[in-house]
């Protein structure tokens, strides 16, 4: 029989010395609890490898506690977690955007012509998004010749292969990263992923500095970067799911999910701003920013509320009555006088993880995963190819430069921000995730069709239709990868204290990422035969995505129809937290 684990010095250091002085027997009662918990786990056949003690408080939070002389409230900690994870994943997306900005520099179209410069639109539309002075394209070094090996006849196909290599490794790494995220320290795991991503994104740009013209170099850099990027999404969704209950989860995560579009926008603007210095700097600068984001995560991210002294009961009580928990009240509830937090026995290290197969059996995981396959295919095709499409399409009778196309494409993500918030709010109000996601996918079909037909008529109409398409394309994508994943990761079918947040998120988003890899690859080939074929593909994928949720939509409608009507208001008292997936066995 293997010995029971013993508290590490890092764990002991999290207990307030004054608390030990006043309550000398408490640590021994806590050790007795650990012994009982360990024996129960052994009876259930759980390996000791999964039994890890509560992890150390992040150094940044420890420093701020010492500087302030008192602790934060639960609400403040939640704001900090939202901000840190928001910045973290915005950095992830910002580092993915440069490849779409530099496509037209690596593989220029000889027919591309700059605007005449007599643009009537005022600032900022004219100066930032549309207006382009004569000859500005040629100011980017090598833009007229391209960059070998991407400037040949098969250059567009090679750019598509680069995208699919990144996204394939990203999707495959997602399954592994999600399972590891439920076992390892999410703070260190996320930090490592961000630093690794920054290094290999910057190395791709160093190919410009080192004058590298070997295709396999760029392919390898993107593949390794994709593996590191896979650590991001399961980790941040798991952290948010740990800190926030199901009440208003759709709205909260819809607003929080704006980091995707904010990252795309900032990545586009940043890459376009330094493009005149050489296309390599469009990768090096975002790579440096994500490394800095990793340092921020290491200093301030607490993956579980229990890691800094809050209990699950306090989180549930706060969600139910809306009252905040002060540091002193938290300490009293934990059994001390508020002089310091007592880490609970259910911190990040004492959670049990579930396997991939068990997570797949959770009702609703597979349908939403397949829906995201096609939904993310559409979203990532716009993410990677919209700047290229804008630079190769005459809008209002004029072509725009690479920089202007990159800046203009950010408005698609502005629509996506609104779409994510709107989808989360509607799904909370209707208490129906599947109905909301399917409806958005169906409406996205005419939105994309109108954008293709009338987007080239004028610059103003292009902007309006682009934002509308972004709203309906990114809305369901944001909803499924956030609120739906968090709902299913804490589903009632999970046994005891088991957690599957990162694993379920990885399954859903990993499956979606396979579609995200396939979309840009198909676009690279179809665009050579005309953009109409690309838009037909996107509309068909949106239709299939909606149809895949038909069974869940019918179940949600049936549950609403069968729900009792207390006081004449149907379903008014039903908890807003429960997604209507529980009856699908």
C-alpha positions, -999 to +999 in steps of 0.1 A: +000+000+000+015+033-011+018+061+016-007+089+016+006+122+002+017+147+027+012+185+025+041+202+007+059+233+021+041+254-006+008+243+008+017+248+044+029+284+035-007+292+023-020+288+059-020+320+080+005+317+109-020+336+131-047+310+123-023+282+133-016+300+166-052+304+175-064+270+162-035+246+166-056+215+161-071+226+128-042+214+106-045+180+122-083+179+115-075+189+079-049+160+077-075+136+090-099+148+063-072+142+037-066+107+050-103+098+048-105+113+014-075+094+002-089+061+015-122+067-002-104+074-034-084+042-031-116+023-026-130+037-058-098+026-076-085+061-083-047+062-088-026+083-064-012+101-095-043+121-097-042+130-060-023+162-058-025+188-030-037+224-032-013+245-053+005+276-043-012+310-044+000+329-075+029+352-066+013+383-079-018+379-057+005+370-027+024+403-034-007+424-036-021+409-004+011+418+014+011+453-001-026+460+007-026+443+042-060+427+035-076+404+010-100+410-019-137+400-020-150+372-041-164+397-066-130+414-070-113+381-076-139+372-102-132+405-120-094+397-119-100+362-133-121+376-161-095+402-170-065+379-169-082+352-190-095+378-214-061+392-220-046+357-222-068+344-250-068+378-268-030+373-270-036+338-284-058+351-312-037+381-319-007+358-325-028+338-351-039+368-371-006+378-389-006+349-414-039+363-429-024+398-430+008+389-449-008+365-474-010+392-501+027+402-494+040+366-497+018+358-527+009+392-544-017+394-572-002+411-603-036+425-611-039+442-577-040+480-581-039+507-553-067+531-549-065+564-566-063+584-534-094+606-542-115+589-516-145+609-502-148+591-469-138+610-438-116+598-410-114+571-396-131+552-425-111+569-451-077+572-435-076+539-415-098+514-434-102+525-470-080+553-483-047+543-499-022+566-515-007+558-549+022+534-546+019+525-509+018+488-518+053+490-532+066+505-499+064+471-483+097+455-490+094+426-515+056+430-518+057+434-555+078+402-559+064+381-531+085+358-510+097+324-521+084+297-518+050+314-517+052+335-548+050+308-574+020+294-593+012+272-564+017+300-538-020+302-528-021+264-523+010+265-501-005+293-480-035+270-475-012+242-465+004+264-439-029+271-424-041+235-424-008+224-408-013+249-380-049+240-374-044+203-377-018+203-350-040+227-330-070+203-332-050+172-324-032+189-296-066+201-282-076+166-271-044+160-252-043+195-238-079+193-225-072+160-207-040+174-192-058+206-182-081+186-159-051+170-142-023+197-141-019+231-126-038+253-151-018+283-143+016+267-151+000+248-180-014+280-196+018+299-190+039+273-207+016+272-237+017+310-241+054+313-239+059+284-263+034+299-287+052+332-287+085+317-294+074+297-324+052+325-338+083+348-336+105+321-352+081+320-382+088+358-386+125+353-382+124+335-415+123+370-430+153+382-409+173+351-417+162+352-454+148+316-453+131+304-484+125+267-475+089+257-473+094+231-446+109+256-422+076+276-422+055+245-421+074+232-391+071+265-372+034+266-377+029+230-367+047+234-334+030+267-328-003+249-333+005+224-306+013+251-281-018+271-291-039+241-281-032+247-245-052+280-244-089+274-249-095+244-227-076+261-199-093+295-199-128+280-203-121+256-174-110+285-152-141+306-160-163+276-153-146+271-120-152+307-108-187+313-122-219+293-116-245+285-143-267+316-135-264+340-164-234+320-177-244+326-213-244+364-210-212+365-189-193+342-212-208+359-243-193+392-231-161+375-220-158+358-253-152+391-270-115+384-264-116+364-296-126+393-317-105+418-297-075+395-303-083+393-340-087+431-342-056+439-322-036+413-341-047+426-374-039+462-365-006+453-349+005+432-378-006+458-404+011+486-385+046+470-386+041+455-421+061+483-437+092+473-417+090+438-433+065+410-431+085+391-405+079+418-379+041+411-382+049+378-365+077+388-341+058+416-324+026+396-317+048+367-305+064+390-280+030+401-267+018+366-260+050+359-240+042+390-219+006+376-215+021+344-202+040+363-175+007+380-165-010+346-162+018+332-141+016+361-117-021+365-112-042+335-124-058+314-097-075+284-115-098+274-086-115+296-060-105+270-034-068+277-042-071+311-024-096+301+003-131+303-011-154+273-008-179+259-033-208+267-009-198+303-008-197+306-046-231+290-049-245+313-022-231+343-039-247+333-072-281+327-056-285+358-035-261+382-053-243+392-021-205+395-022-183+376+002-158+397+021-124+384+030-133+385+067-166+367+062-148+341+041-124+334+069-151+331+095-170+307+072-139+286+069-134+284+106-110+313+115-112+349+124-105+363+090-067+368+095-059+346+066-075+321+041-076+285+047-073+266+014-102+241+012-097+204+006-113+206-028-088+229-046-073+224-080-052+195-070-080+174-054-103+172-084-107+139-103-106+140-140-126+120-165-114+102-196-121+112-232-146+084-237-165+092-205-167+128-215-180+120-250-208+101-234-221+132-216-255+140-233-251+168-259-213+167-263-212+149-297-240+169-314-225+202-303-190+191-313-201+181-348-220+214-351-189+233-341-170+214-368-189+232-395-195+264-376-158+269-369-150+260-405-170+290-416-156+313-389-120+304-395-123+307-432-132+343-427-105+347-401-077+335-424-089+345-459-111+377-455-081+401-457-069+383-488-104+383-503-107+421-497-074+428-513-082+408-544-118+421-549-127+454-564-150+473-539-167+503-554-146+499-585-113+501-566-088+477-552-073+483-517-038+476-503-028+448-480-028+471-450-062+486-457-077+451-463-063+439-430-077+469-412-111+466-429-114+429-420-114+438-383-150+450-387-161+414-392-149+407-357-167+438-344-199+422-356-187+389-339-184+406-306-220+417-308-230+383-320-214+365-291-230+387-265-264+385-282-263+347-285-254+343-249-281+367-237-308+351-259-298+316-248-301+326-211-335+342-216-348+312-236-329+287-215-322+270-248-287+268-261-294+246-291-323+267-304-302+298-303-272+283-320-292+267-347-312+298-354-280+319-358-265+294-382-296+294-404-297+332-405-259+333-414-267+317-448-286+347-463-261+371-445-232+355-463-251+354-496-259+391-494-223+399-486-210+381-516-237+396-540-237+432-528-204+436-508-185+449-538-211+475-547-198+502-524-174+505-494-202+515-470-224+486-479-194+462-477-188+473-441-225+469-431-229+435-446-195+423-433-205+432-397-239+415-401-222+383-414-198+384-385-226+387-360-244+355-372-212+335-380-194+342-348-225+341-325-231+304-324-194+297-325-189+318-294-219+303-276-209+267-282-172+271-272-181+290-240-214+286-222-223+252-238-189+237-231-190+250-195-226+236-190-216+202-203-183+201-184-203+204-151-232+182-162-252+163-136-242+130-151-207+134-138-200+115-106-193+132-073-166+160-074-154+149-109-146+178-133-146+176-170-145+212-180-112+212-198-118+177-213-153+186-227-141+219-239-112+202-257-135+176-273-159+202-286-133+228-297-109+201-309-135+187-332-144+222-343-107+229-350-106+200-375-132+219-395-112+251-390-083+234-406-103+220-434-120+253-443-089+274-451-074+244-470-105+241-492-105+278-497-070+278-509-080+255-538-115+268-545-105+305-546-084+297-577-116+288-595-136+317-582-149+331-549-184+321-557-175+284-550-160+295-516-192+312-505-213+282-517-191+259-495-195+283-465-233+284-469-236+246-471-215+242-440-237+267-421-268+247-432-253+214-420-242+230-387-278+240-380-292+206-390-269+187-367-286+204-337-321+193-348-325+166-322-314+189-294-337+217-307-367+193-308-358+182-272-357+218-260-390+227-276-406+195-262-393+203-227-406+239-229-440+226-241-442+200-213-430+224-185-457+233-159-469+268-159-468+282-123-489+313-118-498+314-155-462+321-166-446+292-184-413+282-171-408+315-152-394+299-121-372+274-138-335+279-130-317+298-157-286+277-152-298+244-166-293+238-203-321+217-218-298+187-224-304+166-194-332+144-209-310+133-238-297+099-225 
